[in-house]
Amino acid sequence: MSRRIIPVADVSAMPDIAGAPLTPRGTLVDALVRPLRDLRISVTDRCNFRCVYCMPRAVFGKDYSFLPHGALLTFEEIERAARLFVAHGVDKIRLTGGEPLLRKDIERLVERLATLTTPDGRSLDLTLTTNGSLLARKAQSLKNAGLTRVTVSLDALDNALFKRMNDADFAPSAVLDGIAAAQAAGLAPVKINMVVKHGTNDAEIVPMARHFKGSGTVLRFIEYMDVGTSNGWNMTEVLPSADVVARIAEHFPLVPLEAHTPSETAQRWGYADGTGEIGVISSVTRAFCGTCTRARLSTEGKLYLCLFASAGHDLRALLRSGATDDEIATAIGRIWQAREDRYSQLRGSAAADTASNGLARVEMSYIGG
């Protein structure tokens, strides 16, 4: 059997914890004065879809070797790391994958994380991103465990097109059932992410807007991004968000809305008749690196500072080395304070090539979106 590995360079040594400790004080900023506020945790590298822009079957086929169970962070390790991130200022945690609902007993992890509070006593915004395939059966138990909201990926309503894109013979009707179950369970507002690939599914933009208008969900359109190397990204397949907004506005007049927070990635637009909103995420044509507050923890405990990073920092080694909470908090603090990542602002420049040192970027399926 051939062995395929995710093409990503990584840092195998433990982060430096020597010297004076860095005590969490609820606020931590990087080298560009961006605070640490959001933590995205990948709980599995496995997925039951083979979406063409994320886990194409040509790379992630039947012979692909996923991580062994022992390599994954345990729920106890995830909770411990999350608690230290929260002490540094994180107030939003998103569980991702792969497909996070494939992780056995995911509700147990949600229960653990739901008990965490910020230094000033606030509950976390605890969310999860899913392809929706298992959501109908899991929505209520996730809500009962303490999950706040869900984001569901759905790239088309057309049955044949959606099946071609997910390459798993999975129908959009089942995803819609999952969305309905999430709404019924109170995981609201449900956000729906559509990755727009020019020439592939852009004809679905208006039908998607029409379907979800007035439904109480928030539909967001994401520019096809150059995450990793396995998806064969090409700039010609990017449909600028401005064009997405223009297409929808031809049918449903839109008005701009203010961002909820300065670090929000989506530009918000409301329907002029008051029946809801859409969002556009434009990391290719309108970089938002300047307000990025997100750190990412991979399935086996590597800390990444950017969705387009080439290397991570091995927190699992620290967690399993006998390091104290103070030592791990110090490592997290120093890593974030040194952060200068801003790939989307530099995309295509010599500076971007220098920053990556010619290394392959981490795959979306490995680190989560």
BELQUI-V92370 format. One record per residue. N is the residue number from 1. RES is the residue in one small letter. SS is DSSP state (A for helix, B for strand, O for the rest). OMEGA is omega as a letter, one per 30 degrees, with the letter a starting at -180 (NA if undefined). Layout:
n/res/ss/omega
N/RES/SS/OMEGA
N/RES/SS/OMEGA
This chain:
n/res/ss/omega
1/m/O/l
2/s/O/a
3/r/O/l
4/r/B/l
5/i/O/l
6/i/O/a
7/p/O/l
8/v/O/l
9/a/O/a
10/d/O/l
11/v/O/a
12/s/O/a
13/a/O/l
14/m/B/l
15/p/O/a
16/d/O/l
17/i/O/l
18/a/O/l
19/g/O/a
20/a/O/l
21/p/O/l
22/l/O/a
23/t/O/l
24/p/O/l
25/r/O/l
26/g/O/l
27/t/O/a
28/l/O/a
29/v/B/l
30/d/O/a
31/a/O/l
32/l/O/l
33/v/O/l
34/r/O/a
35/p/B/l
36/l/O/a
37/r/O/a
38/d/B/l
39/l/B/l
40/r/B/a
41/i/B/l
42/s/B/a
43/v/O/l
44/t/O/l
45/d/O/a
46/r/O/l
47/c/O/l
48/n/O/l
49/f/O/l
50/r/O/a
51/c/O/a
52/v/O/a
53/y/O/a
54/c/O/a
55/m/O/a
56/p/O/a
57/r/O/l
58/a/O/l
59/v/O/a
60/f/O/a
61/g/O/a
62/k/O/a
63/d/O/a
64/y/B/a
65/s/O/l
66/f/O/a
67/l/O/l
68/p/O/a
69/h/A/a
70/g/A/l
71/a/A/a
72/l/O/l
73/l/O/l
74/t/O/l
75/f/A/l
76/e/A/l
77/e/A/l
78/i/A/l
79/e/A/a
80/r/A/l
81/a/A/a
82/a/A/a
83/r/A/l
84/l/A/l
85/f/A/l
86/v/A/l
87/a/A/l
88/h/O/l
89/g/O/l
90/v/O/l
91/d/O/l
92/k/B/l
93/i/B/l
94/r/B/l
95/l/B/a
96/t/B/l
97/g/O/g
98/g/O/l
99/e/O/a
100/p/A/a
101/l/A/l
102/l/A/l
103/r/O/a
104/k/O/l
105/d/O/a
106/i/A/l
107/e/A/l
108/r/A/l
109/l/A/l
110/v/A/l
111/e/A/l
112/r/A/a
113/l/A/a
114/a/A/l
115/t/O/a
116/l/O/l
117/t/B/l
118/t/O/l
119/p/O/l
120/d/O/l
121/g/O/a
122/r/O/l
123/s/B/l
124/l/O/l
125/d/B/a
126/l/B/a
127/t/B/a
128/l/B/l
129/t/B/a
130/t/B/l
131/n/O/l
132/g/O/a
133/s/O/a
134/l/O/a
135/l/A/a
136/a/A/a
137/r/A/a
138/k/A/a
139/a/A/a
140/q/A/a
141/s/A/l
142/l/A/l
143/k/A/l
144/n/A/a
145/a/A/l
146/g/O/l
147/l/O/a
148/t/O/a
149/r/B/l
150/v/B/l
151/t/B/a
152/v/B/l
153/s/B/l
154/l/O/a
155/d/O/l
156/a/O/l
157/l/O/l
158/d/O/a
159/n/A/a
160/a/A/a
161/l/A/a
162/f/A/l
163/k/A/l
164/r/A/a
165/m/A/a
166/n/A/l
167/d/O/a
168/a/O/a
169/d/O/a
170/f/O/a
171/a/O/l
172/p/A/a
173/s/A/l
174/a/A/l
175/v/A/l
176/l/A/l
177/d/A/l
178/g/A/l
179/i/A/l
180/a/A/l
181/a/A/l
182/a/A/l
183/q/A/a
184/a/A/a
185/a/A/a
186/g/O/l
187/l/O/a
188/a/O/f
189/p/O/l
190/v/O/l
191/k/B/a
192/i/B/a
193/n/B/l
194/m/B/l
195/v/B/a
196/v/B/l
197/k/B/a
198/h/O/a
199/g/O/l
200/t/O/a
201/n/O/a
202/d/A/l
203/a/A/a
204/e/A/a
205/i/A/a
206/v/A/l
207/p/A/l
208/m/A/l
209/a/A/a
210/r/A/a
211/h/A/a
212/f/A/l
213/k/O/l
214/g/O/a
215/s/O/a
216/g/O/l
217/t/O/l
218/v/B/a
219/l/B/a
220/r/B/a
221/f/B/a
222/i/B/l
223/e/B/l
224/y/O/a
225/m/O/l
226/d/O/l
227/v/O/a
228/g/O/a
229/t/O/a
230/s/O/a
231/n/O/l
232/g/O/a
233/w/O/l
234/n/O/a
235/m/A/a
236/t/A/l
237/e/A/l
238/v/B/l
239/l/O/a
240/p/O/a
241/s/A/l
242/a/A/l
243/d/A/l
244/v/A/l
245/v/A/a
246/a/A/a
247/r/A/a
248/i/A/a
249/a/A/l
250/e/O/a
251/h/O/a
252/f/O/a
253/p/O/a
254/l/B/l
255/v/B/a
256/p/B/l
257/l/B/l
258/e/O/l
259/a/O/l
260/h/O/a
261/t/O/l
262/p/O/a
263/s/O/a
264/e/O/a
265/t/O/a
266/a/B/l
267/q/B/a
268/r/B/l
269/w/B/l
270/g/B/l
271/y/B/a
272/a/O/l
273/d/O/l
274/g/O/a
275/t/O/l
276/g/O/a
277/e/B/l
278/i/B/l
279/g/B/l
280/v/B/l
281/i/B/a
282/s/O/a
283/s/O/l
284/v/O/a
285/t/O/a
286/r/O/a
287/a/O/l
288/f/O/a
289/c/A/a
290/g/A/l
291/t/A/a
292/c/O/a
293/t/O/a
294/r/B/l
295/a/B/a
296/r/B/l
297/l/B/a
298/s/O/a
299/t/O/a
300/e/O/l
301/g/O/l
302/k/B/l
303/l/B/l
304/y/B/a
305/l/O/a
306/c/O/l
307/l/O/a
308/f/O/a
309/a/O/l
310/s/O/a
311/a/O/l
312/g/O/a
313/h/B/a
314/d/B/l
315/l/A/l
316/r/A/l
317/a/A/l
318/l/A/a
319/l/A/a
320/r/O/a
321/s/O/a
322/g/O/l
323/a/O/l
324/t/O/l
325/d/A/l
326/d/A/a
327/e/A/l
328/i/A/l
329/a/A/l
330/t/A/l
331/a/A/l
332/i/A/a
333/g/A/a
334/r/A/l
335/i/A/a
336/w/A/a
337/q/A/a
338/a/O/a
339/r/O/l
340/e/O/a
341/d/O/l
342/r/O/a
343/y/A/a
344/s/A/l
345/q/A/a
346/l/A/a
347/r/O/l
348/g/O/a
349/s/O/l
350/a/A/l
351/a/A/l
352/a/A/l
353/d/A/l
354/t/A/a
355/a/A/a
356/s/A/a
357/n/O/l
358/g/O/a
359/l/O/l
360/a/O/l
361/r/O/l
362/v/O/a
363/e/O/l
364/m/A/a
365/s/A/a
366/y/A/a
367/i/A/a
368/g/O/a
369/g/O/NA
